[in-house]
């Protein structure tokens, strides 16, 4: 998980934009989990980590 976040911090475009779901969120798949992050001023903030079988719209 930490390696994936480090990679996202170095290259924000490696994640997928999730703006249509929630504001300025980015998403990154790590194994069977979706990591929802925001990225601002060179800081990646992890907002939610959800299993891929969860209804992520309900939990964001």
Secondary structure, DSSP 8 states (H G I E B T S, - for coil): -HHHHHHHHH-GGGSEE-TTTSTTEEEEEETTEEEEEEEETTEEEEEEEEETTS-HHHH-
